[in-house]
Structure formats: C-alpha cells, structure tokens
Amino acid sequence: MDFNFTTKQTEFRSTVHDFIENNWVKGAWAARSERWKAARAYESSLADGGWLTMSWPEDYGGGGATYWEQMIFNEESALANAPSGGQGADRVGPVLIIHGTDAQKQEHLPPIAQGEVMWCQGYSEPGSGSDLASLQTRATRDGDDFIINGQKIWTSGAMEADWVHILTRTDAEAPKHRGISYFMLKLDTPGITIRPISQLHDEGDSDGHGFNETFFEDVRVPAKNMIGEENRGWYVAATALDFERSGIHRMAGAISPYYRLLENAKEVNSRGRGRKISDHAPSRQALAETRIEIEVARYLGYRVTWMQASNLVPNQESSMSKMFGSELQQRTARRGISMLGLYGGLRPSDSHAPLSGEFCQYYMTTVSLTIAAGTSEIQRNIIATRGLGLPRG
Ligand SMILES: Cc1cc2nc3c(=O)[nH]c(=O)nc-3n(C[C@H](O)[C@H](O)[C@H](O)COP(=O)(O)OP(=O)(O)OC[C@H]3O[C@@H](n4cnc5c(N)ncnc54)[C@H](O)[C@@H]3O)c2cc1C
C-alpha cells in the first residue's frame, strides 16, 4: 500500500498553502463577534481564487477538482484554522446541480460560485435533531406559493446569512420520511424572526454568537423555490448529507493545539517543583497518545477520500472518521487542560491564563463537535448496524 501523495498532489498542496497564507488573516476570527464577517469576506477571496467551488463540474462554474484535491484543500484550511467554504458551495450548490430546475440553477449557482451570498441550514427543530424526519415545521400550499409556519433551532450563521435551505412538512398524513419538502427561502421574507442563542464560550460577547433559533410565522415562499418534488424533500436532503466529505478537518483541527502543547510541555515549568511538564510521565504519555491518534484519524479520513476517488460509496467509513476525529479533538482539549494544571481552565480574557487561554476556549468549543453533523451515538449506531451487521436496537 502506497500512502504517499503524487508529485502533482504535493505541488497542489503547496499552491493551496501559499494561497491560504496570503489571503487568510491569521487569528481573523479570534474575536468571536467578527468570525462570521471574516468568514464571509474570506469566501469572496476563495471565490476569486477559484477555490470555493473547485469540485463543482466546470459547466456550473466549478473547477472540476478531484476528491483528493478537495481533501488537500480542506486539510490545509483546517491546519490554518481557516474556513474552506460554506453551506452554499458545499450543500446547496451540489444539491441544485443534481435536483434543481434550470431556472433554479441559473438563479442560484452563479452567486454562490462568486461568493456573493451566504446560506444557512434550517433542518433541526426543538423536537427533531437525530430523528430529523420527525420535523414539524409546516408548509401549506396557497396558489403559487407555500406558507411556512414553525420553528428551527441551532441555525448556525442565520444572523449573517441571506438565504436558508429548509426542510418542511407538506403532508402530515404520510409516513414521516415521505411528507417532507425542501425549499430555498430568502431570510428577509416577512414573518421570519431570528433570535440568538448564546453559548458558554461566547464570553458575554452578544455579537459573538453563532447559533440561532429561527421562527416562521405565515412566511410566503414561491413554489418555484422548492428543490425536487413535493413530499420527496427527504431524499433531496439525503443527497445534501452525502456531500459531507472525508471529515479530515476534524483531525487537522487537533494538530495545531497538539504542537502548542508539545512545545509548552518542553519549555514550561507550571507545576512549581522545578520540573517541566514534559518531565511528568502521565503528560508525556498523553502527548504520545495524542500523536498516535492524530495519525489514526488522518488515515480514517484519507480512507473516505480514497473510496470516493475509487467510485465506492463511503458509509460507516465516514461515521468512523467523523466520530474518531471529533472525539480526538475533545480528548486533546481535555489533556491540554489537565497538563496546564489549575490555570488551564482560565479564559483568554484572564491575564494569568497559560497559552493565552486557548485551551480553555478549545475545550469549550470542542464540546459541540460530537453533537454537530450527527452525534457520536448516532455514528456508533451506523457503524454497528451498517458496518458490523448488528441488529437495530
Ligand atoms: C455546532 C453545531 C452546529 C449546528 N448547526 C446546525 C445548523 O446550522 N442547522 C441545523 O439545522 N442544525 C444544526 N445543528 C443541530 C444538530 O444537527 C443537532 O444538534 C444534532 O443532529 C442532534 O440533535 P439534537 O440536538 O436534537 O439531539 P437529540 O437528537 O435530541 O439527541 C439527544 C441525545 O440522545 C442521543 N440519541 C438520540 N437518538 C439516539 C439513538 N437512536 N440512539 C442512541 N442515542 C440517541 C443523542 O446522541 C444525544 O446524546 C448544529 C449543532 C451543533 C452542535
């Protein structure tokens, strides 16, 4: 088995690296209140550089990049802690390319490819997350329109976005997967209210929130904005979820914190007895374990890309990469906090915080990783049933 990248891929990686280095301002989203604006501005430069839709077919303004090139781009972006795209380029565009009408493609693909619009995802509801198909937000036909009533939650970025792609129930009598329709909806449509949900790591910065609850009261959406057929929206959404790629960014997200810890452990005596952290056997072992796990996560991610590039459909393999990568980040954060001792839990705003409080922030940020995009329990269910052939519980 040859794990090496080809010369062409290695050159491609260095081109990507240079682009990110020259265009992404390091620490641009250190201030949480600025992070969505920074991401939006960077999306424009990604579009200008042809990176935003690099894997779309060329006919639709894409770059026709290979799975490996997209994976390399995502990996390098995560290593630099830079965004690599958004809901428009990663979800809405690819879904429209497969299920959209010609008119929808003409209206929506160019602004996405040019980085001019920001999209958010309106799937989850207060009572429907893992069991998404139980969603209750209703869309009722009224002439050439549908009227939407209901509530979405955890709508990341809604306060900054222009459009939402949203799942609604259009047939309450049908079995739950067969009564759902998928719409594109402009967020300034009358009847939409977006309320922020603050998180622990927002640190009282009310503009820094990323989460929202989104309410829909008699919101009119033209029927022409439905993607795919009425009541077949679940299957369109399934296509969208298939675009979740190798998950390599989760592994890459642990690398920079790991190196910060390693260097700190070699240099700093934070235990007050004339010994460096690296003299402490449990800390040494934790660092070694993290290094090994990063390599395991890397190859779980590469396996997904290899399957896609070989025309195989990854299934439980994606769940393994997702689960292991997100849990790796949580373990890295926990190990960091523990190695830094009692001060490790101090926030960035505290002048006594070691490593500028980044591990406290990392710890809080990574809590949600095993919930977003399918919880660890759901991933384990997939691995158990589809991967190991065990019966459903
Ligand atoms: C950072 C982040 C960003 C998000 N962004 C968005 C967004 O932009 N748009 C959007 O629509 N949603 C978004 N979500 C919501 C996300 O998709 C849901 O939180 C997720 O699907 C879990 O749903 P839930 O929160 O309702 O938890 P639930 O489904 O209620 O789960 C609660 C607990 O029960 C467990 N559980 C549930 N079912 C099973 C089962 N069958 N077997 C074993 N255990 C089970 C879960 O693992 C979990 O521990 C985001 C979430 C996070 C954390």
The ligand as an ORCA input file, in Angstrom:
! r2SCAN-3c Opt
* xyz 0 1
  C     -22.079     23.224     16.490
  C     -23.421     22.811     15.945
  C     -23.883     23.402     14.781
  C     -25.166     23.051     14.303
  N     -25.629     23.700     13.182
  C     -26.866     23.405     12.703
  C     -27.393     24.114     11.586
  O     -26.762     25.032     11.028
  N     -28.618     23.772     11.143
  C     -29.354     22.785     11.708
  O     -30.437     22.506     11.216
  N     -28.891     22.091     12.803
  C     -27.661     22.400     13.312
  N     -27.184     21.745     14.437
  C     -28.046     20.797     15.122
  C     -27.568     19.356     15.040
  O     -27.790     18.829     13.769
  C     -28.307     18.579     16.128
  O     -27.931     19.129     17.385
  C     -27.968     17.106     16.120
  O     -28.498     16.492     14.976
  C     -28.515     16.380     17.398
  O     -29.845     16.654     17.559
  P     -30.422     17.172     18.966
  O     -29.567     18.321     19.403
  O     -31.880     17.433     18.760
  O     -30.217     15.998     19.984
  P     -31.132     14.669     20.141
  O     -31.343     14.056     18.805
  O     -32.344     15.038     20.931
  O     -30.199     13.755     20.991
  C     -30.063     13.879     22.419
  C     -29.159     12.758     22.894
  O     -29.777     11.492     22.614
  C     -28.924     10.674     21.841
  N     -29.704      9.892     20.858
  C     -30.680     10.341     20.051
  N     -31.140      9.350     19.274
  C     -30.438      8.241     19.593
  C     -30.443      6.892     19.140
  N     -31.263      6.478     18.177
  N     -29.557      6.020     19.697
  C     -28.684      6.430     20.680
  N     -28.656      7.693     21.157
  C     -29.504      8.585     20.623
  C     -28.010     11.657     21.092
  O     -26.807     11.035     20.712
  C     -27.813     12.739     22.149
  O     -26.807     12.356     23.049
  C     -25.942     22.086     14.959
  C     -25.464     21.500     16.143
  C     -24.242     21.869     16.648
  C     -23.777     21.266     17.939
*
